Every structure is written in C-alpha cells, then in structure tokens.
C-alpha cells in the first residue's frame, strides 16, 4: 500500500511518521477561523499535513512547524519542499518548550499527543506521538501564551476531558475559550473530541457541534462540504 496521501493541491508522504493523517487533525485544520493571519505556527506537525492545509487556506501567510521526532521532522520537511507552498513553509526539529524565535504568531494550531498518564505504547515512536505527560500540557500552554500576538488565537483538538483541563490551565495565563466545536461521530453519540480556540479576549464562549457521519459509513453533507477543497472525490 502506498504511503502517499494525495490531496487536491498537495500530497503527503507519511511513511516515516508514527501517527498517520487522521480525522481529528484534518477537521481542526479545516475548521480553524482566523482573519488573514501573517504568521502561523503548527505545534507537533508530524507529517506536516496541518501546516500544508494552512498554507492552502491562507495564501498570504508564512507557516512554521515544530516537531520533536527527528524522522517525522525530516518527512515533514520533504513534504513541504515538494509542495507548491514550499516558499512559505519551514520546519524546526525541536520540542516546543525549546523552540526559540523572535516571531509572534497570529495563529497557533496543534493536534497534540493526548494519552496522559496512560500505558505507554510499546512502539517508541508511536509513544512519543500519542502520549504526553501532564507537564507537557502545562509547558505547551505557557509557551503558546508567550508566542501569540495580542489578537492571536490558539486552536487545538483533544479528547473531551483533556481539552477541558487545558482550557482551565489556559485561564491562569489569561487565555480564554472563545470558540468550542464538539466533534461527534453522529447525532446519536456524545462528543469524542473538542476543537477549542483560545485567545486573550475574555468573551462569552461560542459552542457548536459537528457531526461526521449521517449513518454508518455515510459522511454528512457538512463534512463533505468542509473538506471538498482538500479531498479528492468531493
């Protein structure tokens, strides 16, 4: 089976990445709202797919990506280099805690690892990609708070419980949830993920719901419409 995932305007080789392209990340990148961001940061880019989607959606932006895993970082760099957006994309093989830059970002996005204090995966790379300590989330939000512009926003996707914890931690750093999108498999099931937008503006939170399936293996029209600019066949 080919390791190449083809999108309408770019392709992603995910052969050397423990965590492959997934619905959570793709929905995050498609649902993000930002008004003409000049600089975007993708934390934990993996294959680089979120950064590439940002480059397609925001043609005037410059996108930086951070990835701790060396092989995943090399893969993302190749995916960036062979894309039509290559002049606007760059990769940093470093942990977000050690990421150093003079830039501030209008938009920060992340599909972070989320199994906190859980049994570690026996495959080391997959463990890095999927597992995180409680310290990681505290360090992440502290770093993001320092990197955002005054009107910038931080968008992330996490399981419901972890998302709620991160939102509470963010309030201590004067970052507040301005938008929450609850992701559901279908209308009969509870939310399994939350996409959250944090900003420095303490406004009432807007909460919406997004449903992936209309029925078994049948995507909703909202899902197909959202991803029609990216996925072949839509």
N, C-alpha and C positions, 0 to 999 in steps of 0.2 A: 504494500500500500504506500502511495506517495506521501511524503512528509510535507508537501506543499499545499497550503490552503489558499485558494485563489479568490480574491475579492474583485470587484469591478475595476478598481483603479490601481490595485497593487496586489502583491502576493506575499505570503508569509511562510518561510521555511521554519518549522518547529521541531526539527529532528533532534536538536541538542538541548531542548528545554524540557525539564521535568513536568511542568504544568503546561498543558496544551491550551489552545484557544478554547474559551468556554463562554457559555451564555451570559454569566454574570458580568464579565468584563466587556463583552460586546454591547450589552444593554447599557452599561454605565457610559461607555464612550458615545453611544447614540443618543442618550437621554440628557447628557450634560448641557446646561444652559449657561452661556457666557456671551457678553456683548463685545465682540471684536477684541479678544484677548491678544496682547502683543507677545507675551511670553507664557508658555505652558510648561509645566513640569509633570512627568509621569513617574511615579514612585513605584519601583518594583516592576519594571516594564516587561520582564520575561521575554517573549518572542518579539516584543515591540509593537504588537497589534494595536493597543490603545493609542500609542503615540502616532502611529500611521493614520488611524481614524481621525485623530485630532488634526493632523496635517491636512487631510482631505476636507474636513468640515470647516476649518478656519484657515483659509488660504493666505492670510497676511501674517500669520503667527509664526514664531520660532519655538520649536519644541525641544526641550532637553529631557533625557530619560536617565533614571538611576536604576542600576541592577547590581545586587551583591554577588550573584553567581557568575563566575568567570565565563563558563561556556555559554550560558544564556545571554550574557552581555555581548559576546562575540557574535552569536546568532542574530541578535537584535541589530548590531552594527551592520552586518551583511544585509539584513532585510531593509534597513534604512538606505544603505548605499545603492541598492538596486531598485529603489523606488523613484518615482518621478518627483518626490518631495525631498530628495536627499539633501539639497542645499539648505533646508530648514530644520533638519533633524540632527541631534547629537546624542551620544551615549556616554555615561560615566559609570565605570565598573567600580562601585563603592557602596558601602552601606549608607543609608540616608542620614544616619547620625554623623557620619564623617564627611558628608557632601559639603563642599565649600564653594561658595560663589558670591560674587558681588551683585548678582541679579536679584530682582524681586519678581514674583510671578503673579499674573492676573488670574491664573487658573492652575490649581494643582489637582491631579487626579490619581487615584490608586485603587487597584484591586489586590489588597494585601493578603498575606497568609492569615489564616484565621483560627486554626485549631490551638487554642490556648490551654496549657496545662493538660494536654491530651496525650495519649500514647503516640510516641513518635513513629513515623513511618520507617520501615526497615531500609528503604532506599534513601540514602543520604540526601541526594539532590531533591527528591520529592519532599523530604522532610524540611529542607530549607524553604522550598517554595510554598508549602502548605501550613507549616507550623510556626507559631510565634509565641514569645513569652509575653507576660503582662507588661514587662518593662519595654518591650518593643513598641507597643501602642502608646505608652506614655512618651517615649522618646520621639515617636513619629509625630504626635500632635504638637509637641514642643517645637520640633524642627519646622513643621509646616507653618505654625504661627509666626515664626521668625522670617519665613520666606514669602509670605503673602503681601501683596500691595494693600493699601488701605481699603480699596474696594474689591479686593480679590476674593475668590472662593475656593474651598477645598471640597471636592466631590469624591466620595468613596462608596464601595459596595462591600457589605459584610452580612453574615448571618444576623438575625434579629437581635439576639442577646448581646453579641459583641458590638453591634452598631450602637445599641443603647448605652453601653458602657463608655464607648469612645465619645459619644455626644456629651455625656456627663463630665468626662475628663476635659473635654474641649472648653466647657463653660468656665473652668478655672483659669483658662488662658484668654478669656473674652472672645471666644469663638462660639457662635450660636447657630442652631439649625434653622436655616431659612426655608429649606425645602426637604421633604422626605417622600420618597417614592417606594411604596411597599410592593415587592415583586411576588406574584402568586403563580403557581403552575396553571391553575384555572380558577374559575369563580367559586368553586366548591371547597377550595383548600385555603388554609391560612397562609400568610406571607412566610416565605422561607429566606428571603433576603431583604435588606433595606439599602436603597441608594440614598445617601444623605449629602446635602450641600451645606457646608458650614461657612459662615462669614463673620465679619466683625460688626455687622449690623444686627442689633438685637430686636428683630421684628417678629411678629407672630409667625409661627411655622405653618407653611402650606403643606398639607399631606394629601397625596393622591395614591391610586392603586393601578398597577399594571399587570395585565393577565397575558400569559404566554400562549396557552392553549385554549382553544374553543371547545375541543373534545379530544379524545385520545389521538395523538399524532397529527392533529389538525391545528395549525397555528391561527391565532386570532388575526383579524384584519389589521389591528393596531400594531401587532408585532411585524407583520409583513410590510406595512407602510413605513414603519420606523427604520427598517433595515434595507429597504429597496435600493437605496443609493450605494449600498455596500455589497450585498449578497447577490451572486449570480442566480438567475432563475426567478427573482422577484421583480 
